[in-house]
């Protein structure tokens, strides 16, 4: 009993569930003098439809005026912000039994982020955040792009820069819980292809019928350091993701995507292969008045050949990987709720055994302020990297200023 009480007391004094305010930062609330609940429900960073529209319009609210937003320098072609919009995240947390180590750990600060975004001109916007510290190291930029809204006076939006490949599906940075969406983060052997961060071009087009189309053209090897001659792409190939989604009525959305790519892979002995990758699958969301939300995603991935590790002599061929996530969020009063509950099921099954993963997460949050949230989370990992079952527990807060 004393041991259990000690664990609870240690965890009580801090953990921060790691979620990021992607495309939603306090600088926007300051600019328009609006509450966070205008765009978020049940709590930041999760976006409701209004917040999605705000991000899609290049971080503009047409019905609100922001007087004095630009400096009047006598040049109508100069877009000089009067004050540079900034926001800060400073997170720390305590976990117990992370990785089945039977230990509690203070990890404060775990991360510190500097975020900025907004409209540069009538159609041009930008967004970025800089990891000033993550697990004690300077990470650098993750999301960082320019966006042109309504190109050619159409509903076509263009993003150029660095973003998560999976953003058009379910955005990892908008999740409320610590437990990640593992079907987006799984690595197959030494393949660099995945649904996490990459550099490239994203095109988005929305129809009045509720149909949305997305096309991504990306390097296909993540966001590592540049090679010789300042080249970021690791090979001659460009990879593609296409997605279509459709709103059906007021409460239901269904979609599907396909990712096609190639990559040049080598082992430590300079043996070379070309891995052909295809990833595809359906998804849907049910949302009832921001009170009840259910998200579902299924992915199928096929790799033609990869090296299990860089020092392997022989590649593995024709590997198949299936992933699934199911997420349920309940907030009794929508964006007026002071608390919410969340449950999630995660599963990855792969011919590449180290990628196998299965977990169930239970999470609760309580808002002491609109931008300060207390959270508690328990994740039961049934299958993971250490091939043993265990439970991970955390309590803490999420905040943004």
ABEGO torsion letter per residue (X at the ends): XAAAAAAAAAAAAEBBBBBBBBGBBAAAAAAAGBBAAAABOABOABBBAAAAAAAAAGGBBAABBBBGABBBAGBAABBBBABBBBBBBBBBBBBBGBGGAGBBBBBOBABBBBBBBEBABAABBBBBBBBABBGGBBAEBBBBBBBBBGBGGBABBBBBEBBBAAAABBBAAABABABBBAAAABBBEABABBABBBBEBBBBBBBAAGBBBBBBBBAGAEABBBBBGGBABABABBBBBBBBBBBBEAABBBBBBBBBBBBBBBBAAGBBBBBBBBBBEBBBBBBBGGABBBBBBBBBBBBABBBABAABABBBBGBBBBBBBBBBBBBAAEAABABBBBBBBBBBBBABAAABBBBBBBBBBBBABAABBBBBBBBBBABBAAGBBBBBBBBEBBBBX
